[in-house]
Amino acid sequence: MHMRRAASCLLALSCTLGSATLTQGQLSNDPGRKVVRKVQPDYPPDAKRMNLGGTVRLVAVVAPNGRVERVEPVGGSPLLVQAAKTAVALWKYEPGAESKETVEIHFTP
């Protein structure tokens, strides 16, 4: 009985919190630089209340040392874009030539 109740609580909590799934690629035919540290975005409270989900597309300009210099939104709900930009700005890539990496973040309420 306790296991069933715990499973119900976990399911309810996961539905309440929402989630974000991350995917990454590159603008050219090159497979892209490897991400060595990803930060999950916080699900915006207003988007949670509205049960809003969707995909945010971003372009991250990555310096040779792997730090993200700039994040530019390409598409997605304005309520989700800022959370995605904030998280991707904290990502770290492997060192390499300066590049523009495409990133998709999928928010699921």
Phi, psi and omega in degrees: 000317179297323180296319180295317179295317179297319179296320178297319179296317179296319179296316179297319180295317181294326177290325181288318185286329186076173180210165177225134178249139186248137171225152185217144177208202178222159183289327182271190178284349178296142182293349177098168179274148180284135175275126180260343175213121177249144175245126178287137178287150172281135178285120183299132182304320179297320179294322177298312181300324182273000183057040184267129175231181178148183182249134174251129177252133183226158168241123179257124175271117187250128180286163178304329181280357177098353178282144177279119181273325186204146177233125181243126178287142178247329179187159178132168180294133178303331179290338182257337186301314184297319178298319179294315180299316181299317181292312184294329178299339180265357179292157176230131179253164174293151178298151180171188178293152177306139183213165173245117183253133175274141180225135173241132176238124182257117177262128179238118181290000000 
